[in-house]
Amino acid sequence: MPLGIVFDLDGTLVDTTYIHTLAWWQAFQLAGHVVPMASLHRSVGMGPDQLMPHVLGDGRDERRDEDLVKAHDVLFATWHERVEELPGACHLLSWCHHQGVTLALASSTGGRDLEAMLGVLEHPDLDVVVTSEDVEQSRPSPDLVQLAIERMGLRPKEVLVVGDTVWDVEAARAVGARSVGLECGGTSEAELRAAGATWVFRDPESLCQELVEVAGPGREAWPA
């Protein structure tokens, strides 16, 4: 068993990847930008500081970034009451907590969106929470994961990073941690493995099943 686990939020624990995609698409459309949803889906997980130049390029009018972010946030908030946990997410968090695993959340999501999503997850017992507000650069920079591990008081090799995007996997690799890629956010197993995921599972439920087996008699270590 890992001593600590760093979880992503959107698309990993809560089923929000496509809601964020839609909210960003509408926000860009209102601002006069035509952006394919496929491009936006691949950008979910980035903080706004990274998403804007990634989607619109460096030639955009940066003065409008704040308005776009506000529009996205307003649109996303209309979905708060309808968001569901991904299969097994609450059980996974609860089980890991009762096993004594140090738990961290590292997410680009903050503010009222974060509070709403923690409510969806029944306010789990988290030892560390870091958001894009705590670092200079959000994903795909590894800063979020690095800070989470530092605040956990653990070494990267003692920690497992769990996320649904290539950004999560690449961040884990950059700091020297192992990673689990989850397919439930819409990224394929092939893409997650190509990015360097140590293991890939369908969703939190299937990951929890594996961890329970690992914690069982005769299997004291996470498989090599």
Phi, psi and omega in degrees: 000139173291152177285332180215153177228130174257119180257138161285170182250290186292125180082352179251311180248329179237147188273073188237359185304313184281337174292316176298319178302312180295317181296318177293319179300315179294319180297315178294321179298317179298331179270003177090014180256133175259109183235123179301139180300327180300320178294320180291321178302319180288347181261346180297134186112334171284149170284162180305327181297332179262325184294318183302304179294330179295320184273316187259346181087169183284348182274006182289165173276099185296342179294341182266357182302315183298320179295322178295318179296317179297319179297315177302314184296320179295316181294318180295323182298333180293346181261354186312314186286348183254356181290141178242153170293153171284153187311121175082004186297310181297318180296318179300312181297316180296316181297314180298318179300315182287344174275356180084014178284132175288127186245134177230149173245126178235106189221146173289341181282137178217190174059219184291333176296317179297315180300319179296319181289326175295327175295319177301324182271012177062036176049070184293160177279097180253136179277330183218137173228122175233142179232177180298341178289344184266353185229163180286322181229135177272186178303144014276004173300145179278007186304317181299312181293318180300314180295319179300314180295319178299316181288338175285341182074027181240166174269150182308322183290348178267359189241146173249132177256125183244122180204174185247000183238164176296333179296319179297315182295316181294324178296317178299314181296322182296328182262358177088022178255156174278159186222151170244125174263134177251135183279351188290351177267358177105001176264135187285161176301319181299317180293318180294319179291322179297329179282347177114014179301133179290319176221157177228133176230165183291313187198178180303325181298314181290327175295317180298320179301319179293317180296321178298319178295318180299322183282352183286172180303134176084358179226082187269347184239147174298136185301141181282000000 
